[in-house]
Amino acid sequence: MVKFIELKVSDEVEQKTELVNIASIGRIYADPQSTSRSIVELNYQSVNDTPVYLEVDMPYEKLRLTLLS
């Protein structure tokens, strides 16, 4: 069964909601510049072979608990 999670993602210009397959999430990190944000690394790479990261507007512990449940 495929599970998805809605993540509020911010970039320099706008904030949007992304639907992400939980199986494609690699690692998550606490954002060193903000306690209310996290960084999600996805298991796939972009066209130029660089890792794909999302800046998520959710505290690290809350995101971690959401993914564990």
N, C-alpha and C positions, 0 to 999 in steps of 0.2 A: 504494500500500500504506500503510495506517495503522499507525503505530508508537506504542507507549505506553511510558511509564517509570513505575516505582513510586518515589514520593517519600515519605520520612518527614516528616510535617508536624506541627508543634507549635503549639498555641494556649495560652492561659492555663491551661486546665484539663487537657488530655490530649494525648497523642501518638498519631497514627494514620498509616496508610499510605494514600496517595491514588494512584490510577491516573490519570495525566494524558496526554492526547494530545500528542505532541511538537509537532504542528502548531499547537497552541493556546498554546504558550509564546512570549511576546514577548521580554522581556529578563530577564536574570538579574543580580543584584548581590551583591557581598560584603556580609554583614551588618556594619555599622559597630561593633556592640557585641560581636560574637563571631566568632572566626576559624573556628569549627567549624560555622557556619551560613551559609546563603545566602537570598536573597529572590528569588522567581520571580514575574514579572509575567505574567499571562495575557492573551491577545489579546481577550478578551471582557469585558464590563462587567456589574456587578451590576444589580439591579432599579432602584436609585436612581442609575444612570449613573456609578458610581465604579469605578475600576480594581480588578481582583481580584488580590491578592497572596497568596502562600503563603510561610510561613517554613519553610524546609526544613533538616533536620538533616543537612547535608552541606557540607563546605568548598567554597568557590567554585570553586577550580581543579579539584577532582575532579568537580564537577557539570558544569563547562564541558567537560572532556575527555569525560565520558560522553555529553553531547549532541552533540559533534562526531563521535563514532565511529558 
